[in-house]
Each structure stands twice: as structure tokens, then as C-alpha cells.
Amino acid sequence: MAEVGSLLDTDSEDELPAGWEERSTQDGRVYYANHQEEATQWTHPRTGKKKSESQELPYGWSTEVDDKGRMLFVDHIKKRTTYTDPRLAFAMEESPKEGTIAQRFDAYSSALSVLQGRDLSKKYAIVTGANSGIGFETARALALHGVHVTLACRNLKSANVAAAKIKKELEMAKIVTMTLDLASLRSVKQFAENYKHREWPLDILICNAATFAQPYELTEDGFETTFQVNHLSHFYLVQLLQDALIKSAPSRVVMVASESHRFIDLYSDKLDLSQVSMSKEDYWPILAYGRSKLCNILFSNELNKRLSDKGVNCNSCHPGNLVYTKLSRNWWMYRILWLMVRPFTKSAPQGAASSVFCATAKELEGIGGLYINHCCPCATSDAASNPDNAKALWELNESMLRGRLSQYTL
């Protein structure tokens, strides 16, 4: 292999100089051919870095051999053929250190850009709250890359409209809609039974649904609505689907949390478990939301600790601040605020990027207990990273569910 030589500047660091070509070996290693000097090398001629490509072809592609024995790549969706390996466009730089996660995306990346070049046609996923906003964009991105996606939504009519939009974009998309009302433990139980009855695998479970700025109200189960919808029912859902996740291992659970987890009280950043489900006297919607998101992260960490040895990993993520979705629908002042900041915040496709990254990124295979922001691991608050809090919350959730479920037959 030739050594890296001095090169002229170009507009992009990754752009190849004139006379160079990017190629790949059968085992997926990328190398560079210098036609002027008739030499090859493993490192990029400008960056000096090595790349490798995925062993999987992008969704909808296959290979054929022409009459001269040359490899052809066929795009069945766009109905075209090429001799250029499409995987080269999505080759990844090798991490400088084993076990490190190189940041490939940022705040401007969308869910679709995270999945570029991926074929996930053998995967099955559930996305809660997938009829609109970030949940819809998450489900859409997964479906457009071959995932069999179940839209788990409270409003089945709205879910069917969302599914039709995705099918219109890609007729071969595999989309199913099922009713899931997180304000009802009966509904959670029924959803889980319906899913398991179909005997589908469960490779990805994305707990995305949430309510924000909800006036104080109790669910039919007697729990404060924000706490149950955002956290407790997701906890229950994962328990009910745990066997399916383990059977499909390696599988992943994604908890869509928020930076709001850092603001759990006006005067303290310490978690008081007796206050995670707020009383009417102490209720403030923003605090209730922040505490539920803190619970999401603690649950994610403890779930990963308990199931990682069974092949199930869990990570939590922050989609973005004030992403313009229906989350602000509960109060007109919040709708105005969301509308005012819309030009300066992430779009829904960008907000879905971290969820999709947690669900599919190859660098997260076998890795859990992380908090992802802008598709990159970052630190949580002290309260969220405390393992004692996570264990205590888990036990409290189990106690809450036992107390409620013992009162009636689901």
C-alpha cells in the first residue's frame, strides 16, 4: 500500500482528489485506488482515516452477476442498476479506540439520515404515540428502511391516517396499527396480549408517547395522568413484553426522555420518590413532566442492568427542546410559545433522529444505560445517574402496579 502524499485543498475533507477512486473488498473494508500512480492504500488520501462498509445492502437492493461475470447492484425501489457498490456511500470511519462511539450525526441530522444505507427488513418494532410528531417520524423512518412497525396509539383512527401516509410514500412499507391507551392499565394489558398473540418478534420497542402540560387529573387506575402516561404504563408495557424482547435478542428498548429531567423541583435536584406522582395540592404541570422524564431515564438504566445479560439493551434519549409537535396542545400559551420558537428548534424528523439512533445504530450493539442527545452519549443529572434511585423507583413501580392490579381482573 502506498503512503499518504501531499494533496491540494478541496471543498470537502472527505472529497477524493482527482485520479483517486474509493473501492471496497468483499469483506467490507474500504480502500483507495490512485490511478495516476497505480497504487492503493487503506487510508483516505486526505484524512488518513480508515473506513469500513456495512455487510448489508441498503433496503430494496440486491446483487446480480452480468454475462461477463461482473457484480451488478440492483435498486428494486427505484428500478435501476449500477456497477458501483451503494454501500460505499454509507461507509463509516473506524473508531480510533475500541469501545468508543464516534459522533456521526448532530442536531441537524434527521431520522432518515441516521438510517441511510440500512436494510432493516428483518426487524420488528413497536413505537408508542406514533400517529404524530416525533413518534410518527420515528415510525416512518423505520418503515421506509424495511422495519415491520406497529403504531401503538390511543386514537386508532389517527393511527390509521398516519399509516396511510407512510404507505403512500412507500407502498411496500410494513405498517400495523393497534390501540394502546397509556392512561389505562387495562388497555396496556390488552395491547400486549394482542401483540404476543400474533407471535411476532420484537426487536425494537420505542417508548415515545407522552403528555405535557396536562391539568391535574387521575386516570381510571387512580394515578396522576402525566406520571402514568409518560412513565408507569411504559414500565408496565415493558414488563408484559419482556419475554418477547428476550426471545428476539439482541433487542433494544428506547425511552424517549427529556432534558427536563434536570428540573425536578424548584429548590432541589434530589429525587424524592414520594413525590414522583404528584398530589393535587403540589401539582404543577412542568414539574410533573420533568419528574416523569427523570423516571424514564432511571427506568432505562435499571432495565438495562437487569436485562442486558439476556441480550436486551436499553438507552434513553432527548429528542430536542420545544420540538413543534402536538405535545403543546393542552394549553394555548404553550401553543403560542412553541409556534414562536419553531424557526429556532429542531423539526420533528430531526427530533426523531436520536430515537432512531438508539434503536438501530451499529455502534450501540450490546451497549445500554446511556443517555443520548444529538445522537451522541452525554451526561445526565446526578439524580438520573444514581443507581440507588433507579432500583428504588423500580421497586416503587412494582408496588404501585401490584396494589392497583390486585383490585380488579385485567
N, C-alpha and C positions, 0 to 999 in steps of 0.2 A: 504494500500500500504506500502511496506517495505521501509526503508530508504536506501540511497546510502551507501554502505560499502567500505572499503579499497580494492583496486584491484591491481593485478600485472600489470606491464607495458606490452604493446603490441606494435606492429609496427605502428599502427594507432590509433589516438584518438577516431575515430568512431567505431573501431573494438570491437565487443562484447566479453567479457571474456568467457571462457569455461563454459558451463552449462546455458548460457543465450540465450534467443530467442526473436526476435522482432516480435510483433504482432500488429494488428490493430482492432479497434472496427468498427461497422457498420457505424458510423457517421464520420469515418476517423481519429480518434485520435489514435496515436501510443502509445503502452505500451510495457513493457519489462517483460518477464517471467524468474524467477530464478528457474530452475528445481531442483537445489541442495537444496534450502531452501523452495521450493514450495511456492514462494511468487511472487507478481507482483508489478510494480511501473510505474508511468507515466514518470519519468525522465530517461534519458540514464544513465546506470550504470557507465560510465566513465566521461562523460562531464557534467552530471547533468542538461542537457538541454531537453526541451520538443520538440516533433515533431508532425506534422500532415501531413496526406497524402491527395492527391487530390481526389475529388469525381469522377473524370473521369478516366476511364481506358486508358492505352496507345492506340494509334491509331492501329486499327486492332484486338483489344482484345474484348472478350465478356465473359459473365459468363453463366455457366450451373450448374445444380444440378445432382449429380450422383444417382445411385439407392439406396444409403444409406442416402440420404438427405444432403450430403456434397457439399460445394461450389467448383466448378471447374472453372479454368480460362483458356480460350481458345485463343491461338495466331493464328489467321487465316492466317497471312502472312507467318509465319514460320511453320505453321501446327503442333502445339504441344499443349499439355495440362499440367496443373500443379495445385496443391492444394495451392501453395504459391501465395499470392496476389502480382502481379507485381508492384503495386503502392508503396509498401514498399521501393523499390529500389530508389524511387524518392521523398520520404518524406522530407519535409522542416522543418528546425528549426523555431520555432516561434520567431518572432522579440521580443527583450527584452522590447521595448517600442512601444506602439501603434502609428502608423503613421511613424515609422522609416523603412528604407529599408536596410536590412542586405545584405552585399555583398556575393553572392553565386558563382560568377564567377570572372575571372581575364583575363589578357592579353593573356593567353594561351588557354582560352576556345574557342570552335568553335560554330558555329551556331547550329549544331546538338546537342552538349552537352547542350546548353541552352534549347533545346526543348525535352530533354529526358523525356519519360513517358507521353508526352502530346498527347491528341487526339483533333485535331482542324478541324475535318471533316465537321463541320457546318459553317466554316468561308470562306469568300471570300476576296481575296486580289488582289491588283494591285501593281506590282513592276516595276518602270521605269528603263530603262537601264539594263534589266535582262538577256541579251544574253551572258554576260561575266563577269568575275571578281567578285566583291563583290555582284553585283546585281544578278548574276547567282546563287551564293552560298546562297544568301538570299531566292530566289525563290525555289531553290532545297530543302533547309531545311524545308520550309513551306509546300511544296508539299509532301515531304516524311512523313509529320505528318498530312496529310489529307486535307490541305487547298486547295480550288479551286483558283488557281493562274493564273492571267493574266500577261503574259510577254509583257510589253509595250515598244516596241523597234523601233528605226529608221529603222533598217535593218531587214525586215521581214524574209528574208532567213536565216540570222544568228539566229534570234529568234526561227525559226523552228528547226534548228540544236540543239539549247540549249534545247528546249522542248523534242526532241527525246532522248537526253542524259538522261534526268530525267525519261522519260517513260521507257527507257531501264533498269534503276535501279529499278523502281517500276512501273510495268505495269498499276496498278490501279490509278496511280497519275492523278490528275485532272488539266490539263495544257491547257491554251488557249494562242495563240499569236495574238497580234494586233499591227498595225502600229501606232507609235507615234514619230513624229519628233519635238523635242522641239525647233528647230530653226525656226519653222513655227507656228504661231498662228492659221492658218487655220487647220493644222494637229492636234493641241491640241483640237480645237473645234470639229473636225470630230471624233477624238478618244472618247471624252466624250459622244458625241451623239450616237456613236456605242455601247458604254458600257451601257448607260442608256436604249437604245432600247431593249437590252436583258433582262431588268428588273431583273438583278441580285442584290443581296445585295452588300454592300461594307463595310466590317468590318475593313479592314486594307488597307491604302494607304501609300506606301513607296516611297517617292520621292528620288530616289537614283542616277539617271542618272546625269552625269556631264562631262564637258570637261576641260582639263588642258593644260596649255602652248599653248593655241590657238593663232596663229598670229592674229593681228588686222583685223577684218572683220565684216561687218554688215550683219545681217540676212535679209531675204526678207521683214521683217517688219521694218527694219531701226534701229534696236537696235544692240549694240555691242554683239557679239556672246556669249562670256563667261557669260555675265550678263543675257542674255535671256535664254540660255540653262540651266544654273545652278540655276537660281532663278525666273525670271519673268514668264517664261512659266509654271513652277511648281505652282506659285502663281495663274495663270490663270486656270490651271487644277483643283486646289482645289476649286476655285470659281464655276467652272462648275459642279463639282461632290459633291458640298456641300449638296444638298438635299438628295442624295443617302447616304452620310455619316450620316446625321441626322436621316434618316429613318431607318438605320441599327443600331442606337445607342443601347448600348455603342459601339463606334467605335474609331479607332485610326489613326492618321496621324503621320508619321515618316519622319523627314527631315534629310537626311544624310549630315552633315556639315563637319567641319574640324577644327583642332587646328590652321590652317592657318588663321582663323578669327581674331586671336590676332595680326596679322601683316598687318594692313590695310593701312599703309603709312610708308614712310621711317623716317619721323620726328615726327609723332604724332600717338596716339592711339585713337584719336577722329574721329567720323564719320562725314564726310561732304556729305550730301545727294546729293549735286550737282555733286559729283564725283563717285557715286556708279556705274554708267555706264560710263566708261572712254572714253575720246576723243582720237583720233588717236595721237595727239601730246603728251599726257601724258601716253599713253598706255604702260604697262609693264605686260606681261602675269601672273607673280606670284602675283602681286598686284591685278590684275583683278580677279584672282581666290580667293584670300583671302577676297576681298570685297564681292564677290558673296556668300561665305560661311558665312560671317558675316550676310548678308541679310537672309540667310537660318535660322539662329538662331533667328533673330529678328522677322521674319515672323512666325516661330514656336511659339514663346512666345505670339505674338499678336493673332494668330489664336486660341490658347488655351484659351486666355482671352475672345474671342468673342463667342466661340462655346462650352465651357466646360459645361455651364448650359443647353445645348441641348444634352449632352451625348457624345460629340466628344472631345477627348483629343489629344494633340499634344506634342511630345517631339522631340528634336534634338539629334544627336549623332556624335561622332568622330569614324570612323572605325579603324584608326591606321595610323601611319606615313609611307609613302613610301611603302604601300602595293603593291606587284608586280601584277599589272593588266595592262590593255590596256590604262590606264589613261595617261601614259607617251609617248604615240605613236606619239605625234606631233613634237618631236624634238629628234634627235639621241643622243644628250648629255644627255637628261633626261633618255632615254632608257638605256644608259650605267650606269648612276648613280643608277637607280632602280635595275639593274642587280647586281651591286657591293654590294648593301646593302641588297639584298634579304635574305641572310642567317641570318640577324640580325633583321628582321622585321616580322610582322605578315603575315601569309598566308591568302589567300582570304577567306577560311572558318572561320578563326579567325577574319578577318576584318568584316565579316557579323554578328558576334555574337551580337554586340551592337544594330544593326538594328533589329534583330530578338527579342532581349530582349525588346526593346521599343515596338515592335508590339504585344508581347504576354505575357510578364511577369505578373503574377497574382498580384505581389506587386505594379504594376503600374496601377491597375484598378482604374479609376476615378482620376488619377493623371497626370498632364501635366505641361508644362512650364519648364521642366528640360532639362539639357544638360548631356548626358550620355557618359562616356568614360570607357572602360573596364567593361561594364555592371554595372556601378555604377555612381550615380549623382556626378557631380563636378562643380566647379565654372567656369563661362565664363569670358571674358574680361569685363571691365566696360562698354565699348561701346555696347556689346552684351546684357547686362543685363539692359540697360536703357530703361524704358517703353516709354519715350517720343520719343526715336529713333524708337522704334517698331511702334508706332502709326503714326509717320511722314512717315516712309517708306511705310506703308500700303496705306496711302493716296497718296503718290507719285506713287506707283504701279497702283492704280486705275486710276490716272490721265494719266499715260503713256498708259494704255490699252484703255481708252476712246478716247484719241487722235488718236491712231492708228486704232482702230476698227471702228471709225466713217468715216474713209476714204474709206472703202470698205465693202462689204457684205460677211460675213464668211459663 
